[in-house]
């Protein structure tokens, strides 16, 4: 039974990560700021989503900068 529960959690995590990825890829434009939170004390999908979306954004030619770099500090 525990194995089924763990498998179900993994599938839910993957689905949520895919939903986050789709939301980002469907809405990103030049100059976009993507703000994501990682809720540590609860099940989080942020890490899984970032592992999926960062390589795809790089393939599309997007780059990543710090907030300081963005505002020219």
N, C-alpha and C positions, 0 to 999 in steps of 0.2 A: 504493500500500500504506500509506504513512504517513497518508494521509487516513482510511483505514478504521480504523487504530489510534486516531487522534485522536477519531473519531466514537464508537468503542467506549468510550473513556475517558470521554467526555462523557455517554454513556448510563449508564455505571456510576455516575458521580458523581451524576447526577440520581436514579437509583434509590436510592442510599444516602441521599441527602438526604430523599427521600420516606419511607424507612424510619425515619429519625431523627424526622422530623416526626410520623409516625404514633405512634411510641413516646411522644413528648411529649404529643400531643393526647389519646391514650388514657389517660394516667395523671395529667395535671395536675389539681390540686384547689386550693381556696383555701389559701393559705399555702405552696404548693409552692416549693421552691428548685430551679431547673434549673441544674445545673452541667455545663458543656460545655468540652471541651479542644480546642485547635487544635494539632495535631501539625505543626509548621512544616516539619520536614525530610522529610515524607512527604506523600503525597496526602491531603488533608483534605476532609471533607464538611461540616464545621461551618459554614462561611460560607454555603454554599448552603442548608443546613437552616435557619439563622437567618433568612435572607432570606424563607423560606417561612413559618416558624412565628410570628415576631414579629407580623406583621400579623394573622394568624388569632387569636392570643391577645388582641390588642387588641380585635378585633371581638367576642370573647367576654366582654369586660369586664375582663380582667386588666390589671394595671399592673406597672410595672417600677421597682424601687428598688435603690439601692446596698446593699452589705452594712452599711455604717455606718448608713444609714437604717433598715434592717431591725432592727438590734439597739439602735437608739436612741442611738447615739453622737453 
